[in-house]
Amino acid sequence: MAKTILVVDDSASLRQVVSIALKGAGYEVIEACDGKDALSKLNGAKIHLIISDVNMPNMDGITFVKEAKKLPNYKFTPIIMLTTESQEGKKAEGQAAGAKAWVVKPFQPAQMLAAVSKLIMP
């Protein structure tokens, strides 16, 4: 059965690029346009990994990670931050919230898929 990944980004074109790469690698993809939208999709269904932007309207990625980690079904779900932010302070904030990896945009799909495959157990 395919593993499911939630992709959270306010850029529709970026969500599309990430989705194409993930689907091409055999993953199921659920898309959300911001943290609030993403939280509404965490409805108990099994999600194997979350990829989230940091800077988004309504609810930013760090707040979303903190909120997702409060939900019992998603407490241990690995999260990759995919963002233009490269400052150490932001990375530390993301890790403290529960993010497991940090991929800086622009990114190579192969780089992102390598991070995904490390965090999703077969």
C-alpha positions as CSV (number, residue, x, y, z in Angstrom):
1,M,0.0,0.0,0.0
2,A,1.3,3.5,-0.9
3,K,2.5,5.8,1.9
4,T,0.5,9.0,2.3
5,I,2.3,12.4,2.5
6,L,0.6,15.7,3.4
7,V,2.1,18.7,1.5
8,V,1.4,22.1,3.0
9,D,2.3,25.2,1.1
10,D,0.5,28.4,0.1
11,S,2.1,28.3,-3.4
12,A,-0.1,26.1,-5.7
13,S,2.8,25.7,-8.2
14,L,5.2,24.5,-5.5
15,R,2.6,22.0,-4.2
16,Q,2.2,20.8,-7.7
17,V,6.0,20.3,-8.2
18,V,6.3,18.5,-4.9
19,S,3.2,16.3,-5.6
20,I,4.5,15.3,-9.1
21,A,7.8,14.3,-7.6
22,L,6.2,12.3,-4.7
23,K,3.5,10.7,-6.9
24,G,6.3,9.7,-9.4
25,A,8.0,8.0,-6.5
26,G,4.9,6.0,-5.7
27,Y,3.5,8.1,-2.8
28,E,-0.1,9.2,-2.2
29,V,-0.4,13.0,-1.7
30,I,-2.8,15.2,0.2
31,E,-2.4,18.9,-0.4
32,A,-3.2,21.8,2.0
33,C,-2.8,25.6,1.3
34,D,-1.8,26.6,4.9
35,G,-1.5,25.4,8.4
36,K,-5.2,25.7,9.2
37,D,-6.2,23.8,6.1
38,A,-3.6,21.2,6.9
39,L,-4.9,20.7,10.5
40,S,-8.4,20.2,9.1
41,K,-7.0,17.3,7.0
42,L,-5.4,15.6,10.0
43,N,-8.7,13.8,10.7
44,G,-7.3,10.5,12.0
45,A,-6.4,9.0,8.6
46,K,-2.8,7.6,8.5
47,I,-0.4,10.1,7.3
48,H,3.2,8.8,7.0
49,L,5.0,12.2,6.6
50,I,4.2,15.9,6.4
51,I,6.1,18.4,4.2
52,S,5.4,22.0,5.2
53,D,6.4,25.5,4.2
54,V,7.3,27.9,7.1
55,N,5.9,31.2,5.8
56,M,2.2,30.9,5.1
57,P,-1.0,33.0,5.7
58,N,-3.6,32.0,8.4
59,M,-1.2,29.7,10.2
60,D,2.6,29.5,9.6
61,G,4.5,26.2,9.4
62,I,6.1,26.3,12.8
63,T,2.7,26.9,14.5
64,F,1.2,24.1,12.4
65,V,4.0,21.7,13.4
66,K,3.3,22.5,17.1
67,E,-0.4,22.0,16.7
68,A,0.0,18.7,14.7
69,K,2.3,17.3,17.4
70,K,-0.5,17.8,20.0
71,L,-2.7,15.4,18.1
72,P,-2.3,11.8,19.4
73,N,-2.5,10.3,15.9
74,Y,0.3,12.6,14.5
75,K,2.5,13.0,17.5
76,F,5.2,10.8,15.9
77,T,4.6,11.7,12.3
78,P,7.9,13.0,10.8
79,I,7.8,16.5,9.4
80,I,10.1,18.1,6.7
81,M,10.1,21.9,6.5
82,L,10.5,23.0,2.9
83,T,11.2,26.7,2.9
84,T,13.2,29.7,1.7
85,E,14.3,30.2,5.4
86,S,17.9,29.2,5.9
87,Q,18.7,31.0,9.2
88,E,19.9,28.8,12.0
89,G,17.4,30.4,14.4
90,K,14.5,29.4,12.2
91,K,15.9,25.9,11.9
92,A,16.3,25.6,15.6
93,E,12.7,26.8,16.1
94,G,11.5,24.3,13.6
95,Q,13.4,21.4,15.3
96,A,12.1,22.5,18.7
97,A,8.5,22.4,17.3
98,G,9.1,18.8,16.0
99,A,10.4,19.1,12.5
100,K,12.8,16.3,11.6
101,A,14.4,17.8,8.4
102,W,14.9,21.2,6.8
103,V,15.0,21.5,3.0
104,V,15.7,25.0,1.5
105,K,14.0,26.2,-1.6
106,P,14.8,26.1,-4.5
107,F,15.4,22.4,-4.1
108,Q,16.1,19.5,-6.3
109,P,13.2,16.9,-6.3
110,A,15.9,14.2,-5.8
111,Q,17.1,16.0,-2.6
112,M,13.6,16.1,-1.2
113,L,12.9,12.5,-2.1
114,A,16.1,11.4,-0.4
115,A,14.9,13.2,2.8
116,V,11.5,11.6,2.4
117,S,12.8,8.1,2.0
118,K,15.0,8.5,5.1
119,L,12.0,9.5,7.3
120,I,9.4,7.0,6.0
121,M,10.0,3.5,7.2
122,P,9.2,0.8,4.6
